[in-house]
Amino acid sequence: MDKHRIYIVEDDRKIAEMLAGMLAKYQYDTKIVEDFDAISNEAQEWDPHLILLDINLPTYDGYFWCRELRQVTTCPIIFVSARTSEMDQVFAIENGGDDYITKPFHYEIVLAKIKSHIRRSFGEYALKQEERTVKLGKHTLYMERLELESRGTLIPLQKKECVILELLFSQHPKVVSREQLLEELWDDQSFVDENTLNVNMTRVRKKLQDYEILSSIETVRGAGYRFLLHPEEA
């Protein structure tokens, strides 16, 4: 079995290296963040089983990055921070975190929490259920993997791209309204700029084109969007 991968997002290099060294002794494969402006990109490329995330980081804080990470991964995220207030712990959970450890910490506690979350997510305590898929013609959407399979080609997706395609697939050939898409993509629509949906839809369309998918997404003026299934992919 491959080692479980732990992504360490910590701006104190000494602490990050100490954590990496400790985890290596217990057969974990670790990666310390390299670019604090591309945390979600690094996570998507490395595909960790668990993320250790500090709050006080350069440019953007850990709350921001936790929200960004939740667009590309469902793995457990444990905040590790010197902030000890109850509200910081509440913000961590509300922004997508799974657990919270305060500094200074005991390595035994960090290790125990990592083991617990990995057991629940990937080990003997993980729910044994069939992978959720949505099929349309020769396209298969793998929701947990964030992947689209089309004519034998696997296409990686971001979480919002996957949600958009799931709605369009499941309601095909009906039109999906902009309101429904906004409701599924963001919990609070009042804080979403109207252009944000356009940007995400453009990304999905470009991805389909980049992988030479013949099917496309049609804009139905005044109504929403509809997935047009090409005859060769039906």
C-alpha positions as CSV (number, residue, x, y, z in Angstrom):
1,M,0.0,0.0,0.0
2,D,1.3,3.5,-0.8
3,K,2.1,5.8,2.0
4,H,-0.5,8.4,3.0
5,R,0.4,11.8,1.8
6,I,0.4,14.8,4.2
7,Y,0.6,18.4,2.8
8,I,2.1,20.8,5.4
9,V,1.1,24.5,4.9
10,E,3.1,26.3,7.6
11,D,5.2,29.5,7.1
12,D,7.5,28.7,10.0
13,R,10.1,26.5,8.2
14,K,11.4,25.1,11.4
15,I,8.0,23.9,12.6
16,A,7.2,22.6,9.1
17,E,10.4,20.6,8.9
18,M,10.0,19.2,12.4
19,L,6.5,18.1,11.5
20,A,7.7,16.5,8.3
21,G,10.5,14.7,10.1
22,M,8.2,13.3,12.8
23,L,5.6,12.1,10.2
24,A,8.3,10.5,8.1
25,K,9.2,8.3,11.1
26,Y,5.7,7.0,11.0
27,Q,5.8,6.2,7.3
28,Y,3.9,9.2,6.1
29,D,4.9,10.9,2.8
30,T,5.1,14.7,3.4
31,K,5.3,17.8,1.3
32,I,5.9,21.3,2.7
33,V,4.3,24.2,0.8
34,E,6.6,25.8,-1.7
35,D,4.5,28.7,-3.1
36,F,2.2,30.5,-0.6
37,D,0.4,32.0,-3.6
38,A,-0.4,28.7,-5.2
39,I,-1.5,26.5,-2.2
40,S,-4.6,25.0,-3.9
41,N,-2.7,24.3,-7.1
42,E,0.0,22.5,-5.2
43,A,-2.6,20.5,-3.3
44,Q,-4.4,19.6,-6.5
45,E,-1.2,18.4,-8.2
46,W,0.0,16.4,-5.2
47,D,-3.4,15.0,-4.1
48,P,-2.8,14.7,-0.3
49,H,-4.7,12.4,2.0
50,L,-4.7,15.1,4.7
51,I,-3.6,18.8,5.0
52,L,-2.1,20.5,8.0
53,L,-2.9,24.2,7.7
54,D,-1.7,27.3,9.6
55,I,-3.9,30.4,9.9
56,N,-1.2,33.1,9.8
57,L,0.2,32.8,6.3
58,P,1.7,35.3,3.8
59,T,-0.7,37.2,1.5
60,Y,-3.9,35.3,2.5
61,D,-4.8,33.6,5.8
62,G,-5.6,29.9,6.4
63,Y,-9.3,30.6,6.3
64,F,-9.1,31.9,2.7
65,W,-7.0,28.9,1.6
66,C,-9.2,26.4,3.3
67,R,-12.1,27.7,1.2
68,E,-10.0,27.5,-1.9
69,L,-8.8,24.0,-1.0
70,R,-12.4,22.8,-0.7
71,Q,-12.8,23.6,-4.4
72,V,-10.2,20.9,-5.3
73,T,-10.2,18.3,-2.4
74,T,-12.4,16.7,0.1
75,C,-9.5,15.3,2.2
76,P,-9.4,16.1,6.0
77,I,-7.9,19.6,6.8
78,I,-6.5,20.1,10.3
79,F,-5.8,23.7,11.3
80,V,-2.6,24.1,13.4
81,S,-2.3,27.6,14.8
82,A,-1.1,29.7,17.7
83,R,-4.5,31.4,17.9
84,T,-6.4,30.0,20.8
85,S,-9.7,31.8,20.8
86,E,-13.0,29.9,20.5
87,M,-14.0,32.1,17.5
88,D,-10.8,31.2,15.6
89,Q,-11.8,27.5,16.0
90,V,-15.3,28.2,14.9
91,F,-14.1,30.1,11.8
92,A,-11.8,27.2,11.0
93,I,-14.7,24.7,11.0
94,E,-17.1,27.1,9.2
95,N,-14.6,27.6,6.4
96,G,-14.2,23.9,5.7
97,G,-11.7,22.6,8.4
98,D,-12.2,19.3,10.1
99,D,-10.2,19.8,13.3
100,Y,-8.1,22.3,15.2
101,I,-4.8,22.0,17.1
102,T,-3.3,24.9,19.1
103,K,0.4,25.8,19.3
104,P,2.5,24.9,21.1
105,F,1.4,21.3,20.5
106,H,2.5,17.8,21.5
107,Y,3.5,15.8,18.5
108,E,1.7,12.8,19.9
109,I,-1.6,14.7,19.7
110,V,-0.9,15.8,16.1
111,L,-0.1,12.2,15.2
112,A,-3.1,10.8,16.9
113,K,-5.5,13.2,15.2
114,I,-3.9,12.5,11.8
115,K,-4.3,8.8,12.3
116,S,-7.9,9.3,13.4
117,H,-8.9,11.4,10.4
118,I,-7.1,9.1,7.9
119,R,-8.8,6.0,9.4
120,R,-12.2,7.7,9.1
121,S,-11.6,8.9,5.5
122,F,-9.5,6.1,4.0
123,G,-9.1,3.2,6.5
124,E,-11.2,0.7,8.4
125,Y,-13.7,3.4,9.6
126,A,-14.4,4.8,6.2
127,L,-17.9,4.4,4.8
128,K,-18.0,1.5,2.3
129,Q,-20.2,2.8,-0.4
130,E,-20.3,2.8,-4.2
131,E,-18.8,5.7,-5.9
132,R,-21.3,8.3,-7.0
133,T,-21.4,8.8,-10.7
134,V,-23.6,10.7,-13.2
135,K,-23.7,9.3,-16.8
136,L,-24.9,11.0,-20.0
137,G,-24.2,9.3,-23.3
138,K,-20.5,8.4,-23.4
139,H,-19.7,10.8,-20.6
140,T,-19.3,9.6,-17.0
141,L,-18.9,12.1,-14.1
142,Y,-17.1,10.7,-11.0
143,M,-18.2,13.0,-8.2
144,E,-15.8,11.9,-5.5
145,R,-12.8,11.8,-7.8
146,L,-13.6,15.1,-9.4
147,E,-13.1,13.5,-12.9
148,L,-15.0,13.3,-16.1
149,E,-14.4,10.3,-18.3
150,S,-15.3,10.8,-22.0
151,R,-14.6,8.1,-24.6
152,G,-11.8,6.6,-22.5
153,T,-10.1,9.9,-21.5
154,L,-10.0,11.0,-17.9
155,I,-10.4,14.8,-17.4
156,P,-9.5,16.4,-14.0
157,L,-12.1,18.9,-12.7
158,Q,-12.3,21.4,-10.0
159,K,-15.2,21.1,-7.5
160,K,-17.3,23.9,-9.0
161,E,-16.7,22.5,-12.5
162,C,-17.9,19.1,-11.3
163,V,-21.1,20.6,-9.7
164,I,-21.9,22.5,-12.9
165,L,-21.6,19.4,-15.0
166,E,-23.6,17.3,-12.5
167,L,-26.5,19.7,-12.8
168,L,-26.4,19.9,-16.6
169,F,-26.1,16.0,-16.9
170,S,-28.8,15.2,-14.4
171,Q,-31.3,17.6,-15.9
172,H,-30.5,16.9,-19.6
173,P,-32.1,17.9,-22.0
174,K,-33.8,20.5,-19.8
175,V,-32.4,24.0,-19.2
176,V,-30.7,24.6,-15.8
177,S,-31.5,28.1,-14.5
178,R,-28.8,30.5,-13.4
179,E,-30.5,30.7,-10.0
180,Q,-30.3,26.9,-9.5
181,L,-26.6,26.9,-10.5
182,L,-25.9,29.8,-8.1
183,E,-27.8,28.0,-5.3
184,E,-25.8,24.8,-5.7
185,L,-22.4,26.5,-6.2
186,W,-22.6,29.0,-3.3
187,D,-24.5,28.8,-0.1
188,D,-25.2,32.5,0.1
189,Q,-26.1,34.0,-3.3
190,S,-26.3,37.5,-2.0
191,F,-22.5,37.7,-1.8
192,V,-21.9,36.3,-5.3
193,D,-21.1,38.6,-8.2
194,E,-23.2,37.8,-11.3
195,N,-20.0,37.5,-13.3
196,T,-18.7,34.8,-11.1
197,L,-21.0,32.2,-12.6
198,N,-20.0,33.3,-16.1
199,V,-16.3,32.8,-15.2
200,N,-16.9,29.3,-13.9
201,M,-19.0,28.4,-17.0
202,T,-16.3,29.7,-19.3
203,R,-13.8,27.4,-17.5
204,V,-15.9,24.4,-18.0
205,R,-16.5,25.1,-21.7
206,K,-12.7,25.7,-22.2
207,K,-11.9,22.4,-20.5
208,L,-14.3,20.5,-22.8
209,Q,-12.7,22.2,-25.8
210,D,-9.2,21.5,-24.6
211,Y,-9.9,17.8,-24.4
212,E,-11.7,17.8,-27.8
213,I,-15.1,17.0,-26.4
214,L,-17.7,17.4,-29.2
215,S,-20.6,18.0,-26.8
216,S,-21.0,21.6,-25.5
217,I,-22.9,23.9,-23.2
218,E,-25.5,26.2,-24.7
219,T,-26.6,29.5,-23.2
220,V,-30.3,29.9,-23.3
221,R,-30.9,33.6,-23.1
222,G,-33.1,34.6,-20.2
223,A,-33.4,31.0,-18.9
224,G,-30.0,29.5,-18.2
225,Y,-27.8,26.7,-19.6
226,R,-28.3,23.4,-21.4
227,F,-25.9,20.6,-22.2
228,L,-25.9,19.7,-25.9
229,L,-25.0,16.1,-26.3
230,H,-23.2,15.5,-29.7
231,P,-24.6,12.5,-31.7
232,E,-21.1,10.9,-31.7
233,E,-21.0,11.0,-27.9
234,A,-24.7,10.0,-27.3
